[in-house]
């Protein structure tokens, strides 16, 4: 290839990489609903494609200006990818099996959430090893499983509630004073309960299982983009209803101990979480360490399962645990009540 031809292809590759970089950053920053099909794929995957373009310009044509595009993509992945900060904390914070250790001399409350789908008979093993005080479960097949967990975790001295309509369940070290199942006429999967802990403190729990995610990745088809668009809007509506239920029960996240946890069926960074950020803390993002993605268990590239705590709590540590019997991984967080 002639020198002008080589230079043309080098410039074309770099410009393509930079243009794709600009589009990607704008879309992930603004999260427009009509581009939900694009943002459902983690930014580090798109970043890998951009890096291939810029590095190809350098490898094939020794185009030094391609290093600028490579650096831009590397910094974007470093600062915008949800996985970066927890990986940087790996080994710095320890959330171990057994009863939770105090944090800076203060007692902690251990919270866990898991989607029970696809689980086998020995599913309760990983849960029992970590001894959560508050357990959120989605897609639980039968309430007797909750009774078993209450017996094994708290020797039957805890409490549990099952919502047959939503197949959501709660198991707690304490007493459930008030339980609000989702109305049958609403096609949403959540439950709300007020728990009195053994020390007398009260916490409002909201167990959610949002609209199932769209799995269509045929991005060259208009129907794919439309499906993801409506799918995200449905989840935002579900979160809005959940927050309205809290308000109707005179619960203010600003003044109360509130935890919202479960399977949100949306990747971390999705626009749906902006509805929670003002009053709630993503406990894993704040204090998690290691690889935090929860789905699919065998090759987790999406963080769909979350624990959000009101600002009355301080997240001390958090981790994600593999549960081989489920297709989701379990999220565990240790929280301190301020």
SEMAR-843930 format. One record per residue (C-alpha): residue number from 1; residue in one letter; x, y, z. Coordinates in Angstrom, 2 decimals. Layout:
% residues N
BADO seq type      px      py      pz
BADO NUM    A       X       Y       Z
...
END
This chain:
% residues 338
BADO seq type      px      py      pz
BADO   1    X    0.00    0.00    0.00
BADO   2    X    1.29    3.45   -0.86
BADO   3    X    2.28    5.88    1.89
BADO   4    X   -0.75    8.21    1.28
BADO   5    X   -3.03    5.17    1.36
BADO   6    X   -1.55    3.95    4.64
BADO   7    X   -1.94    7.39    6.17
BADO   8    X   -5.57    7.58    5.02
BADO   9    X   -6.48    4.27    6.65
BADO  10    X   -4.60    5.19    9.84
BADO  11    X   -6.45    8.50   10.11
BADO  12    X   -9.77    6.79    9.33
BADO  13    X   -9.26    4.23   12.13
BADO  14    X   -8.31    6.87   14.68
BADO  15    X  -11.20    9.16   13.73
BADO  16    X  -13.60    6.22   13.91
BADO  17    X  -12.28    5.37   17.38
BADO  18    X  -12.54    8.99   18.60
BADO  19    X  -16.01    9.44   17.10
BADO  20    X  -17.22    6.22   18.68
BADO  21    X  -15.66    7.35   21.98
BADO  22    X  -17.55   10.65   21.92
BADO  23    X  -20.88    8.96   21.14
BADO  24    X  -20.34    6.33   23.85
BADO  25    X  -19.46    8.84   26.56
BADO  26    X  -22.45   11.06   25.74
BADO  27    X  -24.92    8.17   25.70
BADO  28    X  -23.66    6.61   28.96
BADO  29    X  -23.57    9.98   30.69
BADO  30    X  -27.07   11.07   29.67
BADO  31    X  -28.70    7.61   29.57
BADO  32    X  -31.52    8.52   27.12
BADO  33    X  -34.29    5.91   27.10
BADO  34    X  -34.18    5.50   23.35
BADO  35    X  -30.58    4.24   23.66
BADO  36    X  -31.27    1.74   26.46
BADO  37    X  -30.31   -1.10   24.12
BADO  38    X  -26.83    0.44   23.87
BADO  39    X  -26.25    1.07   27.58
BADO  40    X  -27.41   -2.38   28.65
BADO  41    X  -24.00   -3.53   27.40
BADO  42    X  -21.25   -2.48   29.87
BADO  43    X  -19.10    0.45   28.81
BADO  44    X  -15.92   -1.61   29.13
BADO  45    X  -17.17   -3.88   26.33
BADO  46    X  -17.72   -0.90   24.03
BADO  47    X  -14.37    0.42   25.23
BADO  48    X  -12.68   -2.78   24.14
BADO  49    X  -14.05   -2.25   20.62
BADO  50    X  -12.77    1.34   20.62
BADO  51    X   -9.35    0.23   21.83
BADO  52    X   -9.18   -2.32   19.02
BADO  53    X   -9.73    0.45   16.47
BADO  54    X   -7.08    2.77   17.88
BADO  55    X   -4.53    0.04   18.60
BADO  56    X   -5.00   -1.35   15.07
BADO  57    X   -3.98    2.05   13.68
BADO  58    X   -0.78    1.88   15.69
BADO  59    X    0.03   -1.80   15.06
BADO  60    X   -0.70   -1.75   11.34
BADO  61    X    0.40    1.76   10.42
BADO  62    X    2.52    2.93   13.36
BADO  63    X    0.27    5.95   13.68
BADO  64    X    1.51    7.66   16.83
BADO  65    X   -1.54    9.93   17.06
BADO  66    X   -3.59    6.78   17.67
BADO  67    X   -2.10    6.73   21.19
BADO  68    X   -4.32    9.71   22.04
BADO  69    X   -7.46    7.73   21.21
BADO  70    X   -6.12    4.72   23.13
BADO  71    X   -5.48    6.88   26.21
BADO  72    X   -8.96    8.42   25.94
BADO  73    X  -10.60    4.99   25.92
BADO  74    X   -8.42    3.72   28.77
BADO  75    X   -9.32    6.69   30.97
BADO  76    X  -13.00    6.35   30.10
BADO  77    X  -13.06    2.70   31.15
BADO  78    X  -11.08    3.54   34.30
BADO  79    X  -13.42    6.32   35.46
BADO  80    X  -16.82    5.33   34.05
BADO  81    X  -16.89    1.54   34.35
BADO  82    X  -18.85    0.43   37.41
BADO  83    X  -16.37   -2.36   38.12
BADO  84    X  -13.28   -0.17   38.59
BADO  85    X  -13.60    1.20   42.14
BADO  86    X  -14.60   -2.09   43.84
BADO  87    X  -11.72   -3.87   42.09
BADO  88    X   -9.33   -1.21   43.39
BADO  89    X  -10.52   -2.02   46.93
BADO  90    X   -9.89   -5.76   46.51
BADO  91    X   -8.18   -7.11   49.60
BADO  92    X   -8.55   -3.86   51.56
BADO  93    X  -11.84   -4.74   53.24
BADO  94    X  -12.86   -8.14   54.51
BADO  95    X  -16.42   -9.41   54.74
BADO  96    X  -15.98  -12.92   56.09
BADO  97    X  -18.21  -15.90   56.76
BADO  98    X  -19.77  -16.20   60.18
BADO  99    X  -21.22  -13.47   62.33
BADO 100    X  -20.30   -9.99   61.06
BADO 101    X  -17.32   -8.37   62.77
BADO 102    X  -17.75   -4.90   64.32
BADO 103    X  -16.73   -1.91   62.21
BADO 104    X  -14.59    0.65   64.04
BADO 105    X  -15.97   -0.57   67.32
BADO 106    X  -19.61   -0.35   66.20
BADO 107    X  -22.00   -3.23   65.71
BADO 108    X  -23.14   -3.86   62.15
BADO 109    X  -26.27   -5.21   60.54
BADO 110    X  -25.60   -7.74   57.79
BADO 111    X  -27.97   -7.55   54.83
BADO 112    X  -28.13  -10.01   51.93
BADO 113    X  -30.19  -10.29   48.75
BADO 114    X  -30.46  -13.21   46.35
BADO 115    X  -32.68  -14.27   43.47
BADO 116    X  -33.70  -17.85   44.30
BADO 117    X  -34.45  -18.83   40.66
BADO 118    X  -32.89  -22.06   39.54
BADO 119    X  -31.79  -23.06   43.03
BADO 120    X  -31.48  -26.60   44.29
BADO 121    X  -32.13  -28.30   47.63
BADO 122    X  -28.84  -27.12   49.19
BADO 123    X  -29.34  -23.51   48.24
BADO 124    X  -29.44  -22.27   51.84
BADO 125    X  -25.81  -23.28   52.55
BADO 126    X  -24.07  -20.08   51.36
BADO 127    X  -26.72  -17.95   53.08
BADO 128    X  -26.24  -19.66   56.43
BADO 129    X  -22.45  -19.39   56.26
BADO 130    X  -22.65  -15.58   56.09
BADO 131    X  -25.37  -15.28   58.78
BADO 132    X  -27.29  -12.23   57.50
BADO 133    X  -29.56  -10.37   59.91
BADO 134    X  -31.86   -9.23   57.10
BADO 135    X  -32.40  -11.42   54.06
BADO 136    X  -34.22  -10.40   50.87
BADO 137    X  -35.19  -13.20   48.45
BADO 138    X  -36.85  -13.03   45.05
BADO 139    X  -38.52  -15.82   43.06
BADO 140    X  -38.78  -18.06   46.09
BADO 141    X  -40.99  -21.08   45.19
BADO 142    X  -42.65  -21.77   48.55
BADO 143    X  -42.89  -20.13   52.00
BADO 144    X  -41.60  -23.25   53.80
BADO 145    X  -38.14  -22.30   52.51
BADO 146    X  -38.37  -19.11   54.55
BADO 147    X  -39.36  -21.11   57.61
BADO 148    X  -36.35  -23.37   57.12
BADO 149    X  -34.02  -20.38   56.87
BADO 150    X  -35.53  -18.88   60.01
BADO 151    X  -34.84  -22.13   61.86
BADO 152    X  -31.27  -22.44   60.60
BADO 153    X  -30.28  -18.78   60.90
BADO 154    X  -32.09  -17.73   64.06
BADO 155    X  -33.19  -21.04   65.66
BADO 156    X  -36.78  -20.07   64.88
BADO 157    X  -36.56  -16.86   66.92
BADO 158    X  -36.59  -14.59   63.90
BADO 159    X  -39.49  -13.76   61.62
BADO 160    X  -40.37  -14.13   57.94
BADO 161    X  -42.97  -13.08   55.39
BADO 162    X  -43.89  -14.47   52.00
BADO 163    X  -45.83  -12.66   49.29
BADO 164    X  -47.51  -15.31   47.15
BADO 165    X  -48.44  -12.81   44.43
BADO 166    X  -44.88  -11.52   43.89
BADO 167    X  -42.93  -14.60   45.12
BADO 168    X  -40.78  -12.29   47.23
BADO 169    X  -39.74  -13.20   50.76
BADO 170    X  -38.07  -11.70   53.83
BADO 171    X  -36.30  -13.43   56.72
BADO 172    X  -35.17  -11.23   59.61
BADO 173    X  -33.44  -11.38   62.97
BADO 174    X  -36.17   -9.58   64.84
BADO 175    X  -39.93   -9.12   64.55
BADO 176    X  -41.90   -8.01   61.50
BADO 177    X  -44.43   -5.55   62.91
BADO 178    X  -46.11   -4.52   59.69
BADO 179    X  -46.18   -6.15   56.26
BADO 180    X  -47.49   -4.52   53.08
BADO 181    X  -47.74   -6.96   50.15
BADO 182    X  -48.11   -5.54   46.69
BADO 183    X  -51.78   -5.13   45.66
BADO 184    X  -52.88   -7.90   43.32
BADO 185    X  -54.25   -5.37   40.85
BADO 186    X  -50.75   -3.91   40.34
BADO 187    X  -48.51   -6.05   38.12
BADO 188    X  -45.39   -5.20   40.15
BADO 189    X  -43.23   -7.44   42.27
BADO 190    X  -42.33   -5.86   45.61
BADO 191    X  -43.16   -6.08   49.29
BADO 192    X  -42.67   -3.71   52.19
BADO 193    X  -42.25   -4.55   55.86
BADO 194    X  -41.33   -2.81   59.11
BADO 195    X  -38.91   -4.75   61.28
BADO 196    X  -38.14   -4.24   64.94
BADO 197    X  -34.66   -5.50   65.70
BADO 198    X  -33.74   -7.23   68.95
BADO 199    X  -32.31   -3.96   70.30
BADO 200    X  -35.62   -2.17   69.62
BADO 201    X  -34.55   -0.19   66.55
BADO 202    X  -36.90   -0.23   63.55
BADO 203    X  -36.03   -0.56   59.87
BADO 204    X  -38.33   -0.31   56.86
BADO 205    X  -37.54   -2.99   54.28
BADO 206    X  -38.58   -2.95   50.63
BADO 207    X  -37.97   -6.13   48.61
BADO 208    X  -38.12   -5.53   44.86
BADO 209    X  -38.03   -7.65   41.73
BADO 210    X  -38.37   -5.27   38.81
BADO 211    X  -39.54   -5.93   35.28
BADO 212    X  -37.52   -8.70   33.62
BADO 213    X  -34.81   -7.32   31.37
BADO 214    X  -35.09   -7.44   27.61
BADO 215    X  -32.55   -9.91   26.23
BADO 216    X  -32.78   -8.91   22.57
BADO 217    X  -29.32   -7.77   21.39
BADO 218    X  -30.07   -7.55   17.66
BADO 219    X  -28.98   -3.92   17.62
BADO 220    X  -29.40   -3.67   13.86
BADO 221    X  -33.18   -4.07   14.28
BADO 222    X  -35.51   -1.24   15.28
BADO 223    X  -37.69   -3.59   17.34
BADO 224    X  -34.73   -4.32   19.61
BADO 225    X  -34.25   -0.62   20.45
BADO 226    X  -37.99   -0.15   20.98
BADO 227    X  -38.19   -3.14   23.33
BADO 228    X  -35.33   -1.89   25.52
BADO 229    X  -36.83    1.60   25.53
BADO 230    X  -40.20    0.43   26.89
BADO 231    X  -38.54   -2.10   29.19
BADO 232    X  -36.60    0.63   31.01
BADO 233    X  -39.63    2.93   31.26
BADO 234    X  -41.56    0.11   32.93
BADO 235    X  -38.85   -0.31   35.58
BADO 236    X  -38.81    3.42   36.29
BADO 237    X  -42.56    3.29   36.83
BADO 238    X  -42.14    0.39   39.26
BADO 239    X  -39.55    2.32   41.30
BADO 240    X  -41.83    5.36   41.33
BADO 241    X  -44.69    3.23   42.73
BADO 242    X  -42.33    1.75   45.34
BADO 243    X  -41.28    5.20   46.55
BADO 244    X  -44.92    6.34   46.61
BADO 245    X  -45.78    3.38   48.88
BADO 246    X  -43.08    4.53   51.30
BADO 247    X  -44.52    8.03   51.32
BADO 248    X  -48.06    6.75   51.93
BADO 249    X  -46.85    4.89   55.03
BADO 250    X  -45.25    8.14   56.27
BADO 251    X  -41.75    6.82   55.73
BADO 252    X  -39.19    9.42   54.71
BADO 253    X  -35.74    8.13   53.68
BADO 254    X  -34.30   11.41   55.02
BADO 255    X  -35.53   10.66   58.53
BADO 256    X  -35.89    6.87   58.66
BADO 257    X  -33.88    3.66   58.44
BADO 258    X  -34.90    2.29   55.02
BADO 259    X  -33.34   -0.47   52.92
BADO 260    X  -34.45   -1.23   49.36
BADO 261    X  -32.91   -4.40   47.98
BADO 262    X  -33.49   -7.07   45.37
BADO 263    X  -33.20   -7.90   41.69
BADO 264    X  -33.52   -4.65   39.71
BADO 265    X  -32.94   -6.31   36.31
BADO 266    X  -31.00   -3.24   35.17
BADO 267    X  -27.21   -2.86   34.89
BADO 268    X  -25.39   -0.59   37.31
BADO 269    X  -25.40    2.98   36.03
BADO 270    X  -28.80    2.60   34.41
BADO 271    X  -31.06    5.65   34.54
BADO 272    X  -33.52    3.85   36.82
BADO 273    X  -31.10    4.19   39.76
BADO 274    X  -31.08    7.98   39.50
BADO 275    X  -34.48    7.88   41.17
BADO 276    X  -32.81    6.49   44.30
BADO 277    X  -29.47    8.29   44.43
BADO 278    X  -30.69   11.41   46.20
BADO 279    X  -31.90    9.59   49.32
BADO 280    X  -30.20    6.18   49.09
BADO 281    X  -26.67    4.80   48.93
BADO 282    X  -25.66    1.93   46.66
BADO 283    X  -23.88   -0.08   49.35
BADO 284    X  -21.69   -2.13   47.03
BADO 285    X  -20.62    0.89   45.00
BADO 286    X  -19.77    2.69   48.24
BADO 287    X  -18.04   -0.07   50.17
BADO 288    X  -17.79   -3.16   47.96
BADO 289    X  -14.60   -4.94   47.00
BADO 290    X  -13.84   -7.36   44.18
BADO 291    X  -15.90   -8.24   41.12
BADO 292    X  -19.42   -7.09   41.90
BADO 293    X  -21.42   -8.25   38.88
BADO 294    X  -24.15  -10.71   39.76
BADO 295    X  -25.54  -12.09   36.49
BADO 296    X  -25.02  -14.58   35.02
BADO 297    X  -23.45  -16.51   37.90
BADO 298    X  -21.04  -18.45   35.66
BADO 299    X  -19.96  -15.38   33.65
BADO 300    X  -21.19  -12.25   35.44
BADO 301    X  -20.99   -9.14   33.28
BADO 302    X  -23.99   -7.27   34.73
BADO 303    X  -24.68   -6.02   38.27
BADO 304    X  -28.45   -6.49   38.49
BADO 305    X  -28.81   -7.18   42.23
BADO 306    X  -28.43   -4.29   44.65
BADO 307    X  -28.78   -3.17   48.25
BADO 308    X  -29.71    0.51   48.65
BADO 309    X  -29.65    1.99   52.16
BADO 310    X  -30.98    5.36   53.30
BADO 311    X  -28.41    7.84   54.56
BADO 312    X  -29.19    6.86   58.14
BADO 313    X  -26.81    3.97   57.44
BADO 314    X  -23.09    3.87   56.80
BADO 315    X  -21.96    1.04   54.46
BADO 316    X  -18.99   -0.63   56.13
BADO 317    X  -18.19   -3.39   53.64
BADO 318    X  -19.84   -5.36   50.87
BADO 319    X  -19.13   -8.28   48.57
BADO 320    X  -20.73  -10.58   46.04
BADO 321    X  -20.82  -14.31   46.69
BADO 322    X  -21.24  -17.14   44.20
BADO 323    X  -24.21  -19.40   44.83
BADO 324    X  -23.81  -22.30   42.43
BADO 325    X  -27.46  -23.37   42.68
BADO 326    X  -28.76  -19.98   41.47
BADO 327    X  -28.20  -18.14   38.20
BADO 328    X  -27.58  -14.94   40.23
BADO 329    X  -24.85  -14.17   42.72
BADO 330    X  -25.70  -13.02   46.23
BADO 331    X  -24.96   -9.47   47.41
BADO 332    X  -23.99   -9.02   51.07
BADO 333    X  -23.46   -5.69   52.85
BADO 334    X  -22.54   -4.82   56.41
BADO 335    X  -24.23   -1.59   57.54
BADO 336    X  -23.80    0.63   60.59
BADO 337    X  -26.77    2.68   61.80
BADO 338    X  -25.49    6.22   62.39
END
